[in-house]
Amino acid sequence: MTDTTLSDLAAGTVVKPGDAEWDEARAFHSGIGEPTIVVRASSVDDVRAALRYAAAERLEVMVRGGGHSAWGAVPGGVTLDLDALDSIHVDGTLVRVGGGATWGAVAHTLAEQGLGVSSGDTASVGVGGLTLGGGIGWMVRAWGLAADQLVGAQLVTARGDVLELTDASHPELLWALRGGGGNFGVVTRFDFRAHELPSVVFATLAVTGDARPVLRALRDTLQDAPRELTVTYMDVPEMDPSAPGGASITACWIGDDEAAARAALAPLLALDGVTETELAVRSYPDILMEMPAADPDAPMPGFVGGNTLLRDLSDDAIERLASFREANQASVLFLRSLGGAFGDVAQEATAFPARNATWFAMAGAFDIPGLVHDGNRPLIQAEWDAIEALGEALYGNFTVSTDPALVERMYSPETVARLAAVKRDWDPQNLFARCHNIRPS
Ligand SMILES: Cc1cc2nc3c(=O)[nH]c(=O)nc-3n(C[C@H](O)[C@H](O)[C@H](O)COP(=O)(O)OP(=O)(O)OC[C@H]3O[C@@H](n4cnc5c(N)ncnc54)[C@H](O)[C@@H]3O)c2cc1C
């Protein structure tokens, strides 16, 4: 390994304002960024050179995995694009994945071998950001978070050292990488333990009428359901004729046992207003959603609301969530079942918060002029804040805010202190500040 500098890197690796590829290089999923430069790394040496340059120039580093977070919008700094580090090697059930790979590519490669790793629901989302922040997806009750399957990593530190991490060699760093975000270095390779996954049963149920009895039945059903079953509930407004609104339950059963999936869903299908629109055995890559990048000329509106990890989906929480959706015409309500393998992991075993949570809830009113305005914004926010107060913690990956104060709502004070100690050891200058930032203690 050599001490290369940016000027030694291959043509096209460094992209600056005015270069032909500048607009393409600074684009991220929901917009166009304004970094100082972009380094498109295709090797560990490129990563080291970028970090050395950033440290010398006192520039913060935005590590870009799949580019789906809001950090790409923060101006200045070095965007370190890992897109080319997208290798996927399968060795038995050990899967070594480059730091810039996406979950769709991982799912496709693993499916060829009858394997799967718990990821998120969207193909283009990066392995990097999703795993480091936790990663909640269709296998969360069967296998836990994406981060729970992380057994090792290759990490380039702020000093440019290249570490091979295992629980035996660097237990505290790996603990921090499982939920503590991108604070601790550049992960150039993630090592996951995969599970057997021949296929899944995927079902969609349309929901009409009052949400309250449906949500109560959903809660009661999931309380005793086999952990093979994970469900989401989503109620969205009609945005345009191509995106019809309405409420639905989506369910994923791990494995190909259609009869077992149908039996687990039977209490829901017996409800008034719930009808089956789809129930079929599918391959896991096939159920991952495609979510095209935003059109920079027509960006998605922001939303007033938030998310929370709920210990119980109590009647009170259901009432508040349903009322929030009803009171705000252009709002979205999303719930996902947790528990199962997610809750088997001891709280102190990873940096991820609220292992006692049984549901994840997210709600927000789209910030559309005429619907949300200065007069009602505080009221909507207060309605959400009352819901968040029922929860245990905020899930950082599902917030589009880069407000540093969010960290205190994401982790307990003990976890913040423990993360800050790891940060002090490995990034005392806070080079990796473009994330839900843990300041070195
Ligand atoms: C359409 C969409 C669908 C989503 N679905 C889900 C879902 O189903 N489940 C879920 O849990 N979340 C989901 N999310 C949230 C998602 O987990 C976060 O947005 C996550 O940050 C995206 O990771 P990324 O690598 O694509 O983003 P990036 O913006 O590239 O990275 C986010 C941050 O992660 C860090 N980072 C990324 N890669 C590395 C690396 N290799 N080394 C070090 N640091 C790194 C950096 O700090 C960076 O600022 C979704 C988001 C979107 C936009």
The ligand as a Gaussian input file, in Angstrom:
#p B3LYP/6-31G(d) Opt

LIG

0 1
 C      -36.307000       5.048000      -1.023000
 C      -35.760000       4.700000       0.352000
 C      -36.110000       3.483000       0.935000
 C      -35.618000       3.144000       2.199000
 N      -35.962000       1.945000       2.763000
 C      -35.471000       1.611000       3.969000
 C      -35.823000       0.374000       4.579000
 O      -36.599000      -0.422000       4.043000
 N      -35.284000       0.079000       5.784000
 C      -34.421000       0.926000       6.427000
 O      -33.954000       0.590000       7.520000
 N      -34.072000       2.097000       5.880000
 C      -34.583000       2.466000       4.682000
 N      -34.256000       3.674000       4.144000
 C      -33.382000       4.582000       4.892000
 C      -31.923000       4.224000       4.601000
 O      -31.525000       3.184000       5.460000
 C      -31.012000       5.453000       4.851000
 O      -31.380000       6.507000       4.000000
 C      -29.544000       5.081000       4.615000
 O      -28.734000       6.114000       5.126000
 C      -29.252000       4.885000       3.154000
 O      -27.973000       4.368000       2.975000
 P      -27.153000       4.755000       1.667000
 O      -25.839000       4.079000       1.751000
 O      -27.994000       4.525000       0.472000
 O      -27.026000       6.336000       1.857000
 P      -25.758000       7.315000       1.841000
 O      -26.357000       8.669000       1.777000
 O      -24.793000       6.913000       0.808000
 O      -25.106000       7.049000       3.249000
 C      -25.697000       7.517000       4.442000
 C      -24.627000       7.676000       5.491000
 O      -24.131000       6.389000       5.817000
 C      -22.718000       6.423000       5.969000
 N      -22.137000       5.454000       5.023000
 C      -22.697000       4.922000       3.921000
 N      -21.889000       3.979000       3.400000
 C      -20.792000       3.936000       4.185000
 C      -19.619000       3.144000       4.184000
 N      -19.405000       2.186000       3.284000
 N      -18.691000       3.383000       5.163000
 C      -18.900000       4.333000       6.094000
 N      -20.004000       5.103000       6.147000
 C      -20.942000       4.890000       5.214000
 C      -22.292000       7.845000       5.788000
 O      -22.185000       8.430000       7.059000
 C      -23.430000       8.481000       5.039000
 O      -23.585000       9.848000       5.373000
 C      -34.755000       4.041000       2.883000
 C      -34.430000       5.277000       2.303000
 C      -34.925000       5.607000       1.052000
 C      -34.574000       6.939000       0.455000

